[in-house]
Amino acid sequence: MSERQEILSRKVPEDEKKNKGTPILDNEKSVETAKFTNTVPSTSSVIKQTTLSRYVSCPLSKKDNHHFENLILLMMVSNGLSFTFLKNKETQEVFRFIAPALKLPGRHAISNRILSKSAKQLTQSIVEQAKADVIGVTAAFNGWTNVKQEHLFGVVFITSSGKTLIWGLKTLAINGLKLMMLKC
């Protein structure tokens, strides 16, 4: 038996796990047949293993990187994570394990560039949705005082289809009083 035939005839535990319930051909018989007939053993009994290239990650395109940064920001906001979350050693190890080619943005990039860009996009989206409503929008205003005794003024738009668009929260100063009104 040649070295090649010997290697092909060996059983691989991973292949047996993959093919439970599938009849496995006896490779010794096919090897013997190959000796006498001068043909190559059937490759139908040989199972190809997964290629390593499926597990290698490539660098993100500029568009994908922008989308990835937005997803990171959304994840942080929805889970109430601080900007220092990205500097955490365990966080970096998880992302390095999942996709070594991904580069996590720093906390300054998230808090300045990415957050500002995302806020601008959100504001544009709200304005576009409000302008696109043919019937018109309803503006709802509310005022209250927070724990710091700052007067807050909130604005919410409601479209004709019932969709709520949160325009913002503002601080205002009237007659020496400081009222907060933050525009999105």
Secondary structure, 3 states (H helix, E strand, C coil): CCHHHHHHHCCCHHHHHHCCCCCCCCHHHHHHHHHHHCCCCCHHHCCCCCCHHHHCCCCCCHHHHHHHHHHHHHHHHHCCCCHHHHHCHHHHHHHHHHCCCCCCCCHHHHHHHHHHHHHHHHHHHHHHHHHHCCCCCEEEEEEEECCCCCEEEEEEEECCCCCEEEEEEEEEEECCEEEEEEEC
